[in-house]
Amino acid sequence: MGCDIHCYIEHATPGDNPYWMSFGGRINPGRDYQMFSLLADVRNYDPKTPVLVEPRGLPDGMGYAASSDAYLYVSDDLAVTDGCCSQKDAERWVSSGLSTWIGDDKKRVTGPDWHSHSWMTLDEWRSAVNAHAEGLASGGWKIDPAYLAVTEAMQAFENAGEIVRIVFWFDN
C-alpha cells in the first residue's frame, strides 16, 4: 500500500493572535519517500536519513481547508456523510490509537488513516527541499518540481509581509 502526503499552505498577518487562512486546498506534491523521511521520518528505509524536524502534531488555529480535511466530526445522525463519523467508530479508533480526540468536548477526531501530522515554517520546508534536491543531484536525479512550486508559493506570502507555514500529514 502506498503512502501520500496531504499539504496545506497557510498564511496570516503577523500579530499576537494570527488568523490562519488556507491558500487553496490540499496539495499533493508527489509520492517521494526520501522527502517523506526528511519531513517526518515516514517511510524512512535509510537509517542515515535525518529527520529535519520531528513531527509536531497539528498546529492550533489551522485554516479552514486543513482543519476540515484533518478532522472528522462525530455525529451519529451524519455518520454516513463525508467528514463525519459515528461516536462508536470514533471511540474505537481512539482506543486503538488510530485517532485522537480534538478538544475536550469529543466532537472531533483525527482521521484514522492519517498519521505523522506536522507543520513547518518556510525556512524549515526549504531546508528539507534543498537537502533532498542535493541528495538527488548527487545521483543524477532531480527533485519533483511540485516541491519547488510549494516553496515558491510560500515565499510569495512571506514576500508580501505575511507569516507562512505548511501543515501536512500522511496516509497509508
N, C-alpha and C positions, 0 to 999 in steps of 0.2 A: 504494500500500500504506500502511496506517495505522501509527501508532506508539502504543504504550500504555506506561504506567508500571507497574512492579511495586514496591510499597512494603511494608515491614515495620517496624512499631513494635517497638522493643526497649527493655528496661529492665533495670536491675541495681541492686544495693545498692552504694552508694559504697564505695570502698576501693582498695587498691593494685592489685589484680588482679580487676576486676569480672567476674562471670559473667553474660553477657548472655542474657536469655530473650526469646523472641518473644511478643508479645501477639497471640494469634490467628494467622491465616495471612496469605496475600497480600492486600493491599488494592489495589484499582484505583479511585482516586477520580475517574476520568474522563479522557477524552482532551481535553486542553486545551493546545494547542501554545504559547500565550503563557506558561502556567505552566511548561511543559517548558523554554522558553527561559530563564526566570529561574532554574530549578533547576540546569540543566546545559548550557545552550546547545544543546539538542536542538530541532530544527525551528524554529530562530530565523530568521524571514524578515524581521525588522526590525533593521537594524544599530544602532538606538538602544536596543534592549532590552539591559539589562546582565545579565551572569551574576553572581548574587549570591555564589555560592561555586563556584569551579572544581571540576569533578568530582575526587574524592579517591581513587577506587577503592573496593574493598570493605574494610571495617574488619576488623581482627583480632578473633578471638573471637566471630564472629557467632552468634546464636541458631540453634537447630535449623531452624526453618521457613525462615529466609532462606538459610542455608547449603545446605539440601537442595534449594532451588529454584535457587540461583545456580550450583551446581557439578554437573557430570556426573562420575560415577565411571567410570574407564577399566577395562573388563573385557571381554575377548573372549568369555568364557563368558556374560556377562549383557548383551551389547551390544544385544539387542532389547528389554530391559527399560527401562521409564521410569526416567529419572535415570541411565542408563548409556550408554556408547558404546564402540566398539572402539578399540584402540590406533591402528589405521590412520586412522580418522576423526579422532581427537584430534590426531595428528601433522599431518594435512592441514590441519585448522582452525588449529592454532597456526602452522604455516609460512605460511599465507595471511593471518595477522593477525586472524582471526575469533575466536580463543580465546586464552587464556593458561593456562599450567600453574599449578597451585596447589600449592606445596610442591616440594621437591627430588626427591621420590620419583616424580613424574609419574603419580600415581594419580588425580588430579582435574584437570578443566579447566573454565573458564567456558563457559557455553552459547554456541554460535556465532551465535545470533540476537540476543544481548543485548549492549548497549553502554552506555557513559556511566555506569558504576557509580559510586555515590557514597553519602554519608551526611551527615546534618545534625543538629545539636542542635535542641532545641525553639526556642530564640531565632532560629536561622538559618531554620528552617522557617517560623516565624511571620512573620519579615521578608518572606520570599518570598510567602506567602499575602496578607499585608497590602498589599504593593506591587501584587500582581495585582488584588486587590479594589479598590484605589484607582483603578487604571487602567481597570478595567471600569466603575466607578461614573461616571467622567467621561463615558462614552458611554451612560449609562443602563442598563447591564447589571449583573448580579450574579454573583458567583463561585459555582461549584457548591458547595452546602453540604457535600458529601463532604470537600472540602479543609478546611473549618472543623471538621468532626467529627474528622478526623485530629488537628488541632491540639488540640482539647479532650481527646481521649484521651491524647495525650502530656502535656498539662497535668495530668491526673489522676495520672499516675505521679510527676511532679515534686512535686505537692502532697503525695503520700504519702511524700516523702523519697527517692525513687528517682532515679537518673540515667536519662535517656531520650534516645534518638536514633531517627532514621528512616533506614533503609537502603533504597536504591532503585536501579533501573536501568530501561532502556527496551528495547523490542523493535521490530522492523520487520515 
